[in-house]
């Protein structure tokens, strides 16, 4: 067992991630012999860093995960997967599905799960315009784009920008497949070795459990990184994206992840010849 080894840990500044990882990065929960140096970035930046194998452990979009499986393996704890929590397409007015085919759409990143779902839902839609997720709603309101694919707390605040929901892609996924929607997962570099990876997964699980048991403990850390987000919105965000699947995907969660990969491979969007996504 390595002693006092420091691993890089990437996750987003969104409330669900800071809530989940607070206990781990502050030493309240420990992984024997391991320490973590956190790096907070938006999820598309984390996807790109993982593509270069630059982080030991990182949050990623499930939309990017299949392409990362040669260097990384998925963990079973710490991610975002659930029901009623998927990305939305919003616009200044209602748009038909035909209109979406030609509409300029802002997306939060090519490799995000949100964009993967859009491509599965509307394979003939125009390639999206990439924007930082927090810039998408203002861009729609200004008329820079006709519609936008929104994630995170934007799900709660889009009416404040005068926007309407066109499609709930999470709802579409659930109705189409019967599975919960895999949004973001946690991956660890395979080079760390199976024993170390299992210790990391166990430590993250205990960090989530601590967050649920002592929800006030992380409040300051969550608020520190939530920028201008209202405390009530931050709580909605946590309540929606942190759930039993964040503790452990279980068989139901793993089936949902595998289904997403299979459908994306069948559509020619993601590779099909990849290593097993999880450790045995």
Helices and strands as residue ranges (DSSP letters): E 5-11, H 15-25, E 34-40, H 43-51, E 57-61, H 62-65, G 66-68, E 72-74, E 80-82, E 88-91, H 97-102, E 105-107, H 113-121, E 129-130, G 133-135, H 136-142, E 147-150, H 154-157, G 158-161, E 164-168, H 169-177, E 181-189, G 190-192, H 194-213, H 219-225, H 231-241, H 244-247, H 250-266
